[in-house]
Amino acid sequence: MNDLDSVAKPRKERKENADKRRRQLLEAARRSVVQHGLARTTLATVAKEAGLSQGVAVFYFKSKGGLLAETLRAHYQAYTDTWQAALEKAGTEPRDRLMALIDADFSSAVCSPDALSVWFAFWGELKVTPQYAEIAQSFDDVRAEAVQDACRRIFTQASPAQIAEIALWIDTLTDGFWQTQHLHAGRVSRREAAASTKDFVARLESSFSAA
């Protein structure tokens, strides 16, 4: 083993440990938001939830604001990973891709009670916390383009303005079902919500075909 090897290994281990600590804290922050809400989530509640000292939380995230911003980013990234994996599995057929996006929106990973609690906790603060709004917009734009791309290839006779409108309708319907499930658990199941959204798309297809 040369000198470079002996230096590189500890450095790699330090990075792995740091990444592990960050993940621990982000997961703990997510749980704290679910249990306490944003206002009552602090570096102390997160550190306690993670089983770490508050000093560790301060070291990695500096402030409550920094920790919560990264928690939102991680939540969005997990959502993005889910729907992108669904697209990858769906293949190239436009309708299959749109159905995969809808299924991803109502999957257990994305649409669980805890996940919805996190979404709505942060969304309620978007107007007053620009950093949250910027994070949300950056991820939402990518997701919106994926929906519009599928719609563009399904509704070939629709104008660009109509495509944007159809994509907005689909996302608005999803948001509405998420809100219903968040506020009125049990009123609509994930399966029923996905089926209703897909039925809406089918009706739109019929409408454009008949035009």
Beta strands, then each sheet from edge to edge (+ up, - down):
end
